[in-house]
Every structure is written in structure tokens, then in C-alpha cells.
Amino acid sequence: MTKQTSIKVQKILEDIYLIDSSLKKEEEKIKSLIEEMIENEPEIKLNQEFVNRLKEKVFTEIENLEKKDEKKVFFWQKLSYVSAGAAIVILLAVFLFPNFILNDFKKDSSQKISVLEERAFGSLDIDLRQSDSGEMEAEIADDSTSVLGLGETAEDMPSQVDDISIMPHPIVEQKNYHYVYEGEKLEEINLDDISNLVYSRVSDNRLANQGARVLSSFSGLPISLDNFSQKELKHFNMVEEKPYGYSLSVNLGNNTISVYSNWQNWPQPYKDCYDRECLDSLKLDRADMLSEGQLISIANEFIANYNVDLKNHSQALISEQTLERINNPENNPDHSYPEQAQIVYPLIIDDKVVVDNNGNPEGIKVGINIREEMVSSLVYNINSSNLVSSPYKLIDNLDEINPLLKRGGINPHFYRQSENNSIEVKLSDPEIALVRTWLPSLDKQSSSEIFLPALVFPISEKPDQYFNRQNIVIPLIEEVFRNSLKKIEERTGNDVEILPMPRIAPDQEPENAREIQKDDVYRIMPIE
Amino acid sequence: MKENEKQLIILCQEGKWENFSPLYDFYVEKIYKYIFFKVKHQQNTEDLVSTVFLKAVSNLKKFNPENNYFSAWLYKIAKNVIADHYRFKREESGLDDIWGLKADNNTEKDIENLEKKEVIKKALKKLKADQREVVILRVWHELSYREISQIIKKKEANAKMIFCRAVKNLKHEIPLSLFIYLIISAN
């Protein structure tokens, strides 16, 4: 015990004795109690980044308060300046904001990760399937709409097409996928070597504060923005009004910058097509496809031209889906070559790549219009460098992952069990990654982005052409793992993976599904 | 800090806001700990701490430093902000999961610390809310009874009385075996 603590304890004791001197008889016990309390004060670590950010915000507020005191603003007085004022605001938005955003962002783009106390983000009661943007829904959607035969959804089909008929669709048999690990590295992985840190992006409203400040400083408006307090500029848009121009959307609420083609100024090849013949004649073919090198080079050139900061991101990768669509167009919904390609510059946190819940890399996403050979979209998270982390308990043993692994990880296939149709899917050696997901706030009104340690098992061999999964993701944080397993077991039972769903299938399955005649009788299979 | 606090506040009130910086630096960690202890969630804590300091600067000119402690005023704002938070969320605050162990590898020490912390946590949980508040402010935040009295809106003598009763209760709540453990481990 330090001298300071001793003095503190003595002072507390003296105060108590003044009130109740009888307690002096139990001095030993009370003294120990207070000493232990002092020494076992909960350790709460403060994030220095937050302290600095808040200080800046507080002084911005002070500045606003001072201005408010100084000025006597008359509302609605300058009504005649509405148009001029608005125009200047737009100019400010266009010329000032990108500047300050870029400067501010570049100033601290190196990754800073503070470590907070254990479980600082509260309970991780997450259903990782919730943010499942992909496969499960895609499979169901494909099934439900594929009766059209061309694989396109009803919305995709031009209404003028007059020869739509019920056309055969390859019969997707009820399959039961079993995932089998066939690698060698898993046994070598030691859980003690895996970091138990969960990361979260720090919500940073400095830019939003500064944006509001710049706008407030302008006095030509018919309303005084100064008189509004604790204000933040949440988002703004600007567009390039020129051929092949872009539309830029900056959202300071969720810290993203999105660039999209300003579609009105881009060619729309299908706009005058009203029948299938026309659509087919304009489709891209093999010769139009760009090589991997060309795609990467287009993306890199755009990144360089617009000074997009690649710190904390690794080299460009072509998404697996894009490669699949280019290399195997016969598996695409409409059997045609893709118009768009997606390139990802994966986000790296603490030397680990960030993936989505399907195990695909997450980061700066660049879309390429293959027809025009130009970048058509880019989504960038401004706040990739400012993170906090907190230790959470990992699972105890890697053997525990088996029940989840054999079901296909956090996003299982929900095909019916069929004894004759059990198909093995082979998995190769896993990589340690961080899976990105969203943690709802206590009131469920908002959510924060978090990154959880996970094992990503690549699928080494696809069982058939309809199987479009590339990876299996197994979360390693104990409570997230248990929650995922529990939710999947609740839906599928312990051993059998069954999710009954209505399916449309012909009465008799022909050997070659493509040869079904359009007068085949279809029936709805019962829900079991 | 507390000696020249009054002077700093008067200067801020005169518009020399640069004097708010040392006040912020001194109190931000204390307020953060006070709030985190109650809401147990980093993002919510940061939001609430931000609210406390923004409210503080917005209302500082109304604060009378002659008869009041700035610390007490700031904690009172924090207390109200937390109350609003829970009123809106309709949730109970608790004490679980506050004592995270240090990330060292000394397992034996960890277990020992954990045991001690469990004892204190359980005992604190059994106290009445006002007793718990006074104990925490007095022992961990090192506030004087006068400051505490302003936060809990009671007289100084009452604050002392509450603390005294809390200590008596804590004394009874700790079983003899654990008490002996505390004595032994303290020596």
C-alpha cells in the first residue's frame, strides 16, 4: 500500500469515527475493507483518441457559443438573398468540404488502435447471419423466380417481351452438403497465438462538426445557422455535369464517401430495347471481357487520379464472383457475360484481412463498367484508421468448431436432407481474419461496426455448378460462436439440416432438365 | 487542481475559454470512469461523456463558483445524463462485468484479484443505491463529503452518515472467511 493510499484510508476512518466512534473497535476490519476497495478499483481504460476528439468538439462548441453571444441575428430578414445564399452554400460545399475532408483524413490516416478494458463493447449478442447479404437469400431468390427459365427475376424482364413462356430450368435437386476439412494446418493453429481482440470503429464526428462550422460562418443566408447549437453536417452530394461524370456522396454520419456514375450522363445501351432480340444483340461477349490485368489497371489508375488513400489496405483483388461470372457465363442467371466487375482493396487491421460474413474481403470497393472500360463506382470508408479494441474470451478448443464447420459455418445451406444426395464439400487450410459485422446499440436504434476474429476456410473443390460459395467462416469469440451454433441448431436440429420450403418442380424429372417441354405440369411441393 | 478551479471558471465565464482546457483534462477521465461504471458500454459511455461536457460548456455561465464545487456540478450533470439514458432505454444498470482483469499472464494473481473483486462487487451490490453512490464517489473518485452532498442533493452531515452506514453494511456483508482472506492477502 502506498503512503498516499494510507493517508487516504486514515482520513476516511477519521471521518467515520467522528460519526460513530464505536466503529473504532473494528478498525482492523474496516481499514482492510477500505484498502481493498481502493486497490481493487475497476480498471477502466480511457481511449486517448476519444479524449482528443471530444476536446476538439468541446472547443468547437465554445466557439459557436461565443459567436452566438456576439451576433444579433434577425430571422427571415434577408429573404431576397435566398437564391444567392443557397448558391454560395453549394459552392462552399463543392469547394471547401472536399478539401477539408481530404486534409483532415490524410492528416491521421495511419491506423491507431487503443486497447480498452475487457468486454468494453458489452455483450456481443449478434446473429452473424443477419447481415447475410448474400448467399442464402440469393439461393432462395433464384429458386423462386427461376421458373422463368432465363434466370432473370420478374423485375429484370422487359415488360414488352411477348414470348415469355414457362421454360425449363435445370432442376436443382435437394442436396445435403457436408463440409469436410481436408487441410493440414488446423492442428498447428494454437488458440493462444490468436489475438482475442474485438475491434470497433470509433465514431468520429469531427468532420461533421467542422462542416457545420464552415457553413455557419457564412453570413449571406436568410437564416442564422449560428443560432443552432451542437450541429453537425451529416451528408452532402455533388455531381459532375459532363459526359461520363460522377456523382459524389459524402456521408459524415457513417463516414463513407461513395462515388457513382452520374447515370444521366453515361450511355444507357438498353434504353431503346423493347424485345429479347434487341437485348441479346447488345449483350457483351467473350471478346468484350477485360483481362484481370486490365481490370486491376483501370482500378489503380482511378485510385491514383483521385488520390484515394490506400493506407491500411492491401493490393487490389478481383472479387471471386466477378471471376466466376467472367469465366463461367453459363452459370450466370441469364447465361451472359457480366457488364460490371468488382475490385476490392482489402482493409487490413492489425495485419489481418477484414472479410464479410461469407469470407470475402471487405475494404475499398471499386466497380468497373466493362463495356465502357471505366470505373463506375467506388465506396470508401473515411474512418478506417481510428479503431478501438477490447479483449473477449475465445473458444477454449478448436475441436469445438466441428459442429459448426460441418454445417457450413455461420451461413449454412438450407437444403433438405436426402440420404441419396449427401455431397461432400472439401475445405482447405484456414486463414485467421477479422469478420466485419454490426453490433446493435442497447436501444436497437443504431449499430456500430465491429470486427471479430474468425477462421476462414476456403472451399477447395466446388461440388457442382450451382454451388457459389467460396469460403466458410467460423467466429472464434466464444459468445458469438455459441450464439451462431445455437441459432443454426434451433433451425436445423442437431444432426439433420432441414429447412422445408415450397419448391416448384416437374412431376417427372427428366434426365436432362434443359429438355423439359413447356407443357410440362408443375406442382407446388408441400411444406413438410 | 481544485485550489485554482474557481479562478479558472471565473476566467472562462469572462470569455477566456482557453482556461477550460485544464479543467477538461483533469475531469474527463473521472467522468468517463464514473459513467462507464454505470453504463458498461464503451460507445454509450463516449456519447454520454460528450453530452456532459457539451452541457457543461453551454451552461458554465450560469454556474456560481462562489458556493459550489465545479466537480460536484459536473458529476451532477453526469448523474442526470445517465438517468436520462436509462429512462429512455428502460434498462437497469448493474455492476457486472465492470472489473476486467488486467491482461497479464499471471494466472494465480488474476484469480486472486478476481476473488477480491468478486467479494467487493457482491458486497457493493447489496448496498442501497445512495449508499453505493456515496462509497464510490468517496473511495474511488476521492470527492469530499461537501462535494458529494452537492451531487446527491443532501446535507454534508447526511452524506457522511450514508457513508458510515454503508461501511457498517459492507462490514456485515463480507463473510468472516473472506474477511480473513482479505486480511491475509493485505499483509
Interface residues (C-beta under 8 A of the other chain):
Chain A: M1 K8 I12 D15 I16 L18 I19 D20 L23 E26 E28 K29 I30 S32 L33 I34 E35 E36 M37 I38 N40 E41 P42 E43 I44 L46 N47 F50 V51 L54 K55 K57 V58 F59 E61 I62 L65 E66 V115 L116 E117 E118 R119 A120 F121 G122 S200 S203 S229 Q230 V388 S390 P391 S441 L442 D443 S448
Chain B: G15 W17 F20 S21 Y24 V28 E29 Y32 K33 F36 F37 K40 H41 Q42 Q43 N44 E46 V49 S50 F53 L54 V57 S58 F88 K89 E91 D97 I98 W99 G100 L101 K102 A103 N113 K116 K117 V119 I120 V135 R138 V139 W140 E142 Y145 K160 M161 F163 C164 V167 K168 L170 K171 I174 F179 L182 I183 A186
